[in-house]
Amino acid sequence: MATRQNDISAQALHRPRYIKVYATIRDWISQGTYRTGSQLPTESELCALFQVSRITTRKAVDLLVDEGLVTRQPGRGTFVVDDLADAPVTGDMEQLLRKVRRLSGYTTIAHPEVVEVEADAETRKDLGLPPGARVQRASHVRLLDGRPIGYVITWLPSELKVRFGLNELNESPMLTLLERKGVDILAADQVISATLADGRLAELLRTPVGAPLVHIRLVVFDSERRPVERMTAWYRGDYYHHHVRLTRSR
């Protein structure tokens, strides 16, 4: 356990410099140093401020753009969005990893399947893949005390050259498998919404058609900001519990 914690700490210390720049600017925005509609310093000014290269500052700002916190206006500069309420809430990636491992610890899976297929349009969009690209698709039903509570599908780009068998899928969640196989996970974009069970999901989850479900869409990124996993999951509404503790920055 101590070795694992030391490995995580070492990875945190060696995060790319653009992540540090991104995190600092993000804090400035959340604390009101740069208010909605205000302009960020230019790339040259950021380079001088952080003592980094133009490539580093550009990658940091790219993350802020992807997150919906700032927008680039050609010929004018980079501005904080007018309505930060539309920006996603951010959290600790380590917390997500711990929750996933904990869920895997007290549940089991059934009907696991791993196949290589051609990526559909939505998967290509989320993973940034060209037409005809191949992905490894894995699916399973998650059980709690023998009762189905969720159905999960993940897609990995075949170009990652990460392969795993059904026995590994039974033993560990996908995020853990990726880390074990050398993928340096940095961030994830997660959307949680409500939906209703169709015929297939109702059969898999042993619930009536039209029963309320929680739908989760997750795209995972590595330290180079490449999307390395896409996941969609449907959990029964009567078993899903999402707890968030909110604090104010002073």
Protein Blocks (a to p, Z undefined) as FASTA:
>chain_A
ZZmmmmmmmmmmmgcfklmmmmmmmmmmmnomacghiacddfklmmmmnopafklmmmmm
mmmmmnopaccdehkbccddfblmlpccdddfklmmmmmmmmmmmpccehiacddddddf
klmmmnopaehiacddddddddeehiafbdcdddddfklopacdfklmmmpcfklmmmmn
opacfbdcdddddddddfklmmmnopaehiacdddddddddfkopafbdcdddddfklgc
cdddddddZZ
